[in-house]
C-alpha cells in the first residue's frame, strides 16, 4: 500500500489514479491517514468492488448463510430436478395446446 500526501495527490491526481489501479494509495493530511484512493483496471474490478461494498448484497449473503446454518437449503441436484420438472411440465402444456 502506497502513501501520499494530499497536496501531492491534488496536484497529480491522474498519476495517482493510475498507481491506484495496482495498489491502494493512502492519502494523508498533515501526516495522518485521511482517505484511500482505489483504482480499477477493468470494469470487472469496479463491479467486484461495488458488490463487495453494497449493503443490500452483503445483507443477502448474510441471510443466505443464516439459512444454510438453519438447514433451510437444498442441493444443486435438488434444484436441477425441480428445474427439469418445470421444463417438462411447461413443454407438456404447450404440446396439449397445439391444434
N, C-alpha and C positions, 0 to 999 in steps of 0.2 A: 504494500500500500504506500503510495507516494503522498507526501505532504507539501502543501504550497500555501504561501501567504495570500490573503485575499487580494491585496494590491496587485500581486503578480497575476493572479487568475483574472482579475478585472481587466488588466492591460493586455493579456494574451489568451483570451478565452478559447479561441479556435485551437490553439496549440494544446491546451489542457483538455479540451473535449476529445481531441484525437488520442491523447495519452489515456484518457479515462475509458476508451474502448478496450484497453488491455488490462488496466488495473484502476481501482478506485483511487480518487485523489481526495485526501482530507484537506479541507480548506481551513486555514487558521486565521483568527483575528487576534491581534496582539499576542501571538504565540500560543493561543489556546484553540483547540478544535471548535469550529463553528458550523461546519457542514461537510457534506460528502458529495463529490461530483462523480456520477456514474454514467459511463458512456455505453453505447450499444453498437456493436459491429454490424449486426444484422437486425432485420425486423423480427426474426425469431427470438433474438436476445431480448428485444423490447417486449414481445408478447410474454415470454417467460417471466420477466421482471413484473409485469402487470399481474400475472396470475399469482405469483408468489406474494404479492403485496395487496391483493384485493380482499377486503374483509369478507365480502359475500362468498367468495370462493373458499377462503380459509374456514369460514363457518360451515360450509357444505362438507368440506373434508372432515372437520371435527365431528359433525353429525354422522357421517358415514362410518367413521372409526368407532363412535359410540354404538351405532347399530351393530357393527361387527362384534364388538365386545359383548353386547347383549344377545347375540345369537340371531339377530334379525338380518340374515344374509342368505344368499344362495349361490351355488357354484356356477361357473361359466357353462358347464354341461347342462345344468337345470335351465339356465336362461336360454341356451341354444334349443333345447327341446321345446320350450314354450314358443320360441320364435318359429321353429319348424311347424309346430301345430297351428300357429296363427296363419302361416303362409298356406298350409294345406287347406285349412278351413276357408280362407279367402278365395283360394283357387276353386274349391268345390262350389262355393256360392256363385262365382262367376260362370262356371260351366252350366249350372242349373238355370241360370237366367237367359242363356243364349237361345234364340229362336230356332 
